[in-house]
Amino acid sequence: MTITGNEMPVGNPMTLEVLRMLQQRTGLVLSFLSALILLSVACRSAADEAPAAPVTAEEGVPAAQTDAPQRSALAIGGATQWLAANAAAPGGDEEPDESDKYWGGIEFGPEQFDEVLEFIKQEYIEEKLDEGRAYVSAANFALSSLEPGYELMPTAYYQDHKDDPVVELTGDDRDALNLKRREFFRKRHDEVQDAWQKVPFARAQFDSLMAFAIAQGSKGKKKVAADRLWLAAAQGFLYALDPHSALLSKKAWEESTQETQDASFDGIGALLTQRFEPSKTLSNRLDGESRTLDRNDGFLLVQLKEDDKLKRRTFVESPMSGQPAERAGIWAGDEIVKVNGESVIDLPLDKVVSMIRGKRDTEVVLTVLREGVPGEVNVPVTRARIRVTNVEGRMLEDYPCLGYVKLTGFIESSYSDLTAEIERLNTECSEGGGLRGLVFDLRNNSGGLLSQGVRISDLFLKKGIIVTVKNRRKSVFTFMGGGDEVYNAHDEETLEVPLVVLVNDGAASASEIVASALQDNARALIIGERTFGKASVQTLINPMRGKGYYIKLTIARYYSPSGRTLQVVGVKPDVPTAPTLDGEIPLGFREEDLSNHLPQIDTDYQSANNELAASLKQCVEQRGIAERIHRDNPHPQIKFDFQLYQGADYLECLSTVLRPEEPDIVD
């Protein structure tokens, strides 16, 4: 038995909610692209309803299997990963060969399924499981992979809700519509789960349904192989535990980890975001043809239909300064509807990217819809070489000797790259006596290596606890180890410059560890939006009875220095700040929006920075540099980053309070 490495990984949030809420009819269990997919255009998947959701289980792949350092999967992007392969022709709008690319040739049957269950029983963070609910989920994942797909439903719930009317959503506010939509699906999910509590469902019922699914899969024009159904069932069982446990194709894992290093690409240089436009109607999905297998079972099958589907739409979040998109006249907020005359509405983000990418010095025509401009606008853009980095920094204009550094992911080189960039900025301001303060941007950083999160926290802390990792094991004799792991700061190589940290709902896992460590130890002001709220730890396990994939399993929780767990609640900023001046903090997408998430553990937490933040407010309002910058250019081509400038305003005031004598890194 080979268990993955010694270091606890801190995985990233993964949205399999897409299958359960939005795309179950396609039979595909997929991961969305990462928070920063930098293929040819630098782009970020941040769908309103199902945003960036990288699948990760950092560190821990045995050294014998790969010489590459383990990194956050999809921290800077790469290929789309199919977590469960479907039929050769899946029935959605995704190309079927993507599934075969990662799962083709991998054998997965009842033996491999049982092995997954054995690992869950031995090492999953929760010792007591609702196996009935997990078997229902496993059966549903397999049944939805058929063509046409089916959904398993308690008979009582079906009878009570089969005639429910279609719900009409009204209004133009996207967040309001998304909130209504989420409430609709959450209510339905809870009601279905309550109904299942009254229906006996165990391994015998699951095996019977798998036999039915395998028989159905062998019929018709679009056949589904048995190993694909067993694979989908395993994914379903894991998903019933929590949305971060899953099976990962080794090929997909290796591809994604190879792309987390700094790199250059030919493209246009624009940050893209993809949103699911809220549907105006919500169906109960029970109007399809139903069939009863045994009237004594208490459940039946409903044939799924292709209605009530959200449409993916691609927007320019912001062109990158000095890059082709900006020079050609692409604006923040533009919706890309066509690429070289071909519609991209409802295409996955990676496919839009692949259509935009191309050789440098060649032209691509983007057709965009722009607010305030009637009709479509065609914008020719000449591609160029785009340099992308995991760490980027610059001095902040209008704020003498205040530096800004952004970290995209916690990969093996993050600490060294970060310290080098800070030292560069410090040298750049040497005539002014070095940096007076630093804005550290962790927005949309979905996590990575625990070791890097700890080390980067330690960079800014002289003492105190950074994070505590707890698993269910107390005995040191278990092969996964046991007992709490406490990580402490050290009084060496500490950067004592005044610090502000920017966060939002896309900051997760290792980002939340850093933010909470600096907040609890009163080391930095946290500014922005509440973070994602994922406080669980995953590891990768090599199966004995299979090959070509890993079992990614949640094995621990982490706790901040104050003893609180950030599960669901996340890190609440000391200074809540909307992305735009006079705007509202967006709804966002967080752990609580995922079905089957680990529960919140209530804590009564008051930030150690409350008094400091309040005392700086008057100073910030008097200076008002951010508001002045925006007032001087209210309609910039490059999106005005109010959170950044608000952070700089607070940092300016903070630096006048603290004024450290030694801003450099000291040994």
N, C-alpha and C positions, 0 to 999 in steps of 0.2 A: 504494500500500500504506500503510495507516494502522496504526501500532503505538501501543499505549496508552502514556500519559504517561511522564514522566521518573523518577518515584519508584518504586523497587522495592516491591511490596506483599508482605506477609507472610501470606498466606492462612490460613484456619482449617482444622481437621481436618474431613474430610468422609467419611461412612460410606456408601460404596456397597457395603460388605460385606453389607448387608441383602439386596441382590440375589443375591449369590453364595452366601451361607450360609443365608438364612432365607426370602427371598421371591422367589426366581427364578421360581417357578411363576406369579406374578401378572403377569410381564412388565413390571413397572414399575421404572424406576431412579429413586429418589427421594432427596431430602435430608430428613433429620430436622430438626425445628424446632431453633431455636438454644438455646444454653445459658441464655438468659433470654428467654422469649417472654412479652412483656407485652402481652397483648391486652386482656382484661377482668379476668381474674384474673392476677396476676403469677405466671407459672409457668415451671418449668425442666424441659426434657426431658433426662433423665439416665438413659436406659434402661440396665440392667445389661449387657445383651448387645449393644445397639447404641445408645449414648447420643447425647446432643446432638451434632449433626454439621453445623454450619453450612457452607454452601458460600460461600466468599469468594475474592475476588481484589481486594483493596482498591487504591484509587487507580488511576490509569492509564486511566480511561475518558476519551477525548478531550474537551476542553472544548467543542468544537463540538457534541458530542452531548448534553451535559447541563450545566445551570448549577449543579446541586446539588453540594456537596462530596462527594467519594468517601469512603465509609465502609465499615466491616466489614459485609458482607451478613449479615443476621439476627443482628447482635450483640445487638440487643434484640428481635428477633423480627418476625414478620409472617406473611405467607402461606406456605403450603407450596409449595415449588418442585418441579415435575416436571422432572428433567433429561433424560429421554427419554420422549417420548410414546408411548403404546401404542395399541391398537385403541380404537374408540369405546366398547367395553365391556370393560374389562381383565380381568375374571375374578377379581380380588381383592375386598377389601371397600372399596376406595377408589372415590370417585365419579369417573366417567370425564371429566366436564366440566372437572375441575381440569387435566387434561392439555391439553385443547383451549384452556383459558384462557391458557396460556403458550406453547404451541407451535402452536396452530391457525393456519393460514394461512402458516406458515413453510415455504418450499420447501427441501428438503434431499435431494439425490440423489447419484449417484456423483461428480459434479464437486465438490460440497461435501466429500464424504468424502475425495477425493484432496487437496483443499486442506488439510484438517486434517493429513494425512500429510506434506505438504510443510513445514508449519510445524514439525511435530515433528522432521523431519529437519534443519531449519536451526537450531532454537533450543532444543530440549529439553536439559535439564541433562546427560543422559547421551548421548554421541555414538554409542555402540554399543548397538543395541537388539536384542532377540530378536524379530524380526518374525514368526516362525512362531507364537510364543506369543501375540503381539498379535492376529494374524489369527484365531487360534482364539477368543480372547476376543471379538473383534468379531462373529464368526459366532454365538457362543453368546448374546450379547446380543440379536441379531436373532431367532434361533430361539426364545428364551424369550419373545419378545414375541408369538408366535403364540398362537392359541387353538384347540386345546390347545398348550401350549408344548413345546419339545424341548430336550434337552441333548446337545451333541456329546461323544462319549466315545471314547477309544482302545479298539479292539476287545480288545486284550490285557488292559487293566484291567477291562473289562466281564466278560470270561470269568473272570478271577480273583476278582471280587468280587460278581457278580450274585446269588450265593446266600448272601452274608453274612447272618448272623442280625441281627435287630433288637437294638440295644444298650439295655439297661434301666439307667436311672440311679436310684440309691437315695440316700436321705438327705433331710434337711429344711433343710440349710444352703444358702442360695441361692448364695453365692459358690463353695462347693465344687461344686455342680451346674453352675454356669456355667463353672467351670474345666474340669471334665470335658467339657463340651460343646465348649468352644473347642479342647481337645486333640483331640477326635474330628474336628472339621471341619478343623483345621490338618493333622492327619495325612493325612486324605483329600485335602486340597488338594495337599500335597506329593507324595503318591503319584501323583495324576493328572498333575501337572506333570512328574514323572519319566517317566511313561509317554509323554507327548507328545514328549519328547526323542527318542524312537525312531520317531516317525511324521513323514514328510515332510509339511509343510503350509505353503503359500505363497499368493500372490495367486490363482493359478489355482484352488486348492481353495476359497478363500474366495468367489471369484466364482461358482463352481458352486453353493455352498450358498446364496448370496444369491438366485440364480435360483430355487432350490428354495423358499426362504422367501417370495419375492414371489409365486410361483405358489400356494403354500399360503395366503398371506394374502388372495388374491382369492376363495377358496372359503369355503363355509360361511355360517352365520348371522352370525358375528362377523368381519367383514372387517377386515384390517389394511392400510392404505395403504403403498405402497412407500416413500414419503418417511419414514414413521415407522420403517420397518425400517432404512433407511440411517442415520437419526439414531441409532437404538439401536446400530447397528454402530460408528458413530463413537465413541459413549460407551464401548463395549466396548474399542475399540482404545486409547483414552486411559486407561481404567481399568487395562489391562494394564501401563501404564507406572508409574503410582503412583495412590493413591486420592484425590489432590487435583487431578488434571488432569481436565477435563470440559468439556462444552458448557453454557453458561448462557443461558437465555432472557433477552433484554434486559428484557422486561416484568417478569419475576420479579425480576431484579436491581434494577430501578428501584423496584419496590414495596418490596423488602426494605430498600434503603438509605434510603428515605424514613422508615422506622420506627425508625431508630437514634437519633433525637433524643429528648430528654426529652419526655414526653407524659403526658396524663391519660386515664383510661378509666373507664367505669362497670363495676364488678365487685364482687368480694367481698374481694379483698386476701389472697391466699394463694399461697405458693410450691408449685407442683405438680411432681411428678416422675413419669415413666412408666417402668415396667420391663417387660421381656419375661420372663414367668415360665418357668423352664426346663421343657422337656418331659421327661417321664419316659422317653420312648423316642426313639431316634435311628435313623432308617432310612438305608439306603445310597443311596436314590433310584434304584436300578437295577432295580427290580421292575416298572417300567412297560413298556409295549409298545416293542420295539426294532425298528429297520429299518436295513438296510444299503444304502447307495447304490451302492457299488462294492466288491466284496470285496478288491480290490487296494489300496484306499486306506488301510486300517489303522485306520479309525474308523467309527462308526455313530451313529445317533440314538436316543435314549431319550426316549419320551414322558413328560413330567413329570406328577406327581400332586399332589394337595392334602393330602398327609399330613405329619406331623411339623412342624406349624406352631406357633410360639409364640403365646401370648396376651398382648396388651398390657393392663396393669393400671395404673390411675392412683392415685397416693398423694399425700397432703398432706405435703410436706416440712416446712413450717412455716407457720402463719398469720402474717400481718404484724401487728406490734404496733399495737393501737388501731384496727384495721380490722374490717369487718363479720364476716369469718370468725371472728376471735378472739372478738368480742363474742357471736356466736351459739353458741359452744361447739365449734367445729371444733378438733381437736387434731392436733399433729404425729404422723404415722404412720397417720392414718386412711386407709383405702382407699375411694375413691369408686366405688361400684358402680352407682348410678343417679343421674340428674339429672331431677327432676320425674317420677319413676316410670319413666323409660326407661333401660334398661341401657346402660352405657358400656364394658363389658368388651370389649376388643379393638378399640375405636375409636381412631384416631389422636389424639394429644394436642390438635391444633388443633381437632378436631371436639368434643372434650370441652369445650374452652375456649369454643367458640361456643355450646354449649348452656348453659353457666353464665353467660355474659355477658348483659347486658340493661340496660334503662334504670334509672337510679338510682331508689331508693324503691320498686322492685318486688321481689317475693319469688321466690327459687329454693329448692327443697327438694333437699338433697343426702342421699342414702342412703349411709351409710358402714358399713364393718366396722371395729371398734375392738378392739385387742388387750385381752383380759381381759373383754370384754363379749359375752355370748352374743347371737347373732342380729344383725339389721340395725338401725341407728339412723337415724331420720329427723331431719335438722337443717334447719329453715327459716332462710334467711339473707336479709336485706334488703340489696340492692345499694346501693352508694354510689359517689361519685367517688373514684377511686384515682389518686394522683399518683405517677408512676414517673420515676426520674431515672437518668442514666448515672453520676453521681457522688453518693454520699450519705455523710454523716459525722455523728459525734456524739462527745460526751465519754463516756468509759468510767466507769460507776459503780464505786465501790470502788477506783478508781485515779485519784487527784487529778491533774488536768492531763495525763492521757494521752489522746490522741485516737485515733479510729478513722475510717478513710475507706475506702470500697469503690468500686472502679472496675469497671463492667460490661463495657465495650468500649473499644477504642482508636479513637475517632472523631475528627473534625476539631477538635471543641471540648474534647476530654478534658483537654489540658494546662491551658487557661484555667479550665475548671470545677474541676479538681483543686486548682490553686493558690488559687482563690477560696475553696474550701471549707476548705482548710488555714488560710488567713488568717482565716476566720470562726472556726474553732476556736481559733486562737491568740488572737484578740481576746476570745473568750468566757472565756478563762483568763488575761486580762491581769492580774487582781489577784494571780494566783499566779506572775507573771513569765513567762507564756507557756507554750506546750506544753513538757512535759518529755520527750515521746516520742510516736511515732506508729505505730499498727498499720495497715499498708497491705494491704488485702485484694484479692488477685487470683484468688481461687478461682472456678472456673467462668467465668473471663474468657477466651474462646476466641480473642482476638486482635483484629487490625485493622490500622490504618495503621502502617507501619514508622516514618514520621516522628514519629508521636506516641509510639511506644515509645522511640525515641531521645531525644526531647525530655524525656519524663518521667524516663527514666534520668538524663539530664543535670541534672534538677532536684535530684537527691540527690547528685550526684558533682561534685567539684571538678576532678578530673583522671582520666586513664586511658581506655583503649579501652572503648567501649560494645558494639559489634558489628562484625563484618566480614562483608560479603556477597560471595560468590564465585560467578561463573558459569563456564561452560566456555570462554567467549570471552576471548582475550587481546589481540586486535587491536582498536583503537579504530575501525576502519573498518567494522565490522559495524553494521547498522542498529539492533541491540539494544544496542549498546555493548559494552565488554569491560573486562577487568581487575577487580581487587578494589576494593571500596568500603569504606573504613574510617571508622567514625564514632567521634569522640572527644568526651570531656566537656570542658566549658569552665568556667573559674573565675569565673563570674558568675551572679548570681541563684540561688545554691546554698542549699538548705535543709539545715542541718547538725544537725537534731534527731535524736536516737537513733531507730533505725528497725527494725521487724520486719515481714517480708513473709509473708503467708499464701498458700499454694498448695495445689493438689490435682490430681487427674488431669484435671480440666476446664480447668486453666490451660494455654493453648497459644500457640504462635507468639509474638506480640508480648509476651504475658505472660511467656513463657520468656526472651525477650530481656532484659526488665527484671530479672527475678529473677536470671538468670545474671550480668548486668552488676553488680548490687549485691552478689552473692555473691563473684564473682571479685575485685572490688575491695575486699572486706572492709568494705563499707559498711552491710550489713544482715544480720541473722540471718533465715534462711529456715526457716519452720515449717509443718508440715502433712504432705502426701503428695507423692510423686514426681509431677512434671508430665507432661503428655501425651506429649511427645517428638517434636514436629514441628519440624524445622529446615530446611524447604524454603520457597522463595519462589515465588509465582505472579504472573503478570500476565495481563491481559485483552487479547486481540488481536481487532481487527475483521476479519472475513473480507472478501475482495474479491468472492468468487463467491456470497455469500449475505448475508442481512440478517435482523435480528430476533434475533440471538444473538451471543454472544462465544465465543471459544476461550480457555479458561482453561488455561494451560500452566505447568508447573514449569520455571523457567529458572535458578534459583540455589539455593545453600545458604547458611545463615548460621552463623557461628562466634562463640563467646563470647570475652571478653577473654583468657582463658587459652589460646585456640587450639583448644579442644574444640568438637566439634559435638554438639548435644543430640539429634540424630536418634536416635530409639528410646529412648535412655537418659533423656532429659529432665533436669530439674533435681532433684537429690536434696536433700531438706531437711537443714539442719544439725541440726534437732530433729524427727525423725519423730514425728508426733502423730496419733492416731486421732481421728475426729470426736466420739467419745463417751468419757467417762471410763471407764477399765477396759475399753474396747472394743478391737477389732483394726482395723488399717488395712484398709479394704475392698479387694477385688480390683481394682475400677475398670476402665476401658476406655481403652486407650492406642494409640499408633501401632503398636506391635508386634502388636496384635490385628487390624489391617487387612491384608488380602491385598495383595501387590504393593507394599508400602511400600519406600521407598528404604532401603538397608542401613545398619546401624549401622557407624560408623567408631570402632573401639575407641580409647579414651583412658584413660590412667591418671591420674585426677583426684582430688586431695585438696582439699577445701574450705579456703579461707583462714580460715574461721571455726571450724575444728575445736577449737582450743585455747580460744577464747573461749566456745563453747557448753559445753564441758566445765567451764570455770571457773565458769559461771553456774548449773550444775545444782544445786549445794548450796544456793545462795541461793533458787532457785525452790522447792525442796523445803521449805525452812524457812518461807517465806512461805505457800505453799499456798493462795493466795486463791481460785484457780479451784476447787479441791476443796472449800473451805469454802462457796462460793456454791452449788455443786451439792448438798452435804450438807444445806444449809438448805432446799432446795426440790428434792428428788430427782425429782419428777414434774411438771415445769412444763408449762403448756399450750403455750407457745412453746418450740420445741426448744432445749435447752441446747447452746450452741455451745462445746464444750470447746476446740477449736482456737483460737478467738478468745481465750478466757480464759487458755489456756496461753501464747499469744503475749503477752498483757498481763502475765502473771507474768514472763516473760523480759524484756520491755521494762522493767518496773519495776526489775528487777535491773540491766539494761543501763544504764538512765539514771543509776543511782548510781555506775556505773563511769566513764561518759563525761562526764556533766554539761557539755554544751557551753555556752560563755559567750554565744553569739549564736544562740538558737533560731529567730529570725525569718529570713525570706527577705532576703538582703542583696544589694545591687547591687555 
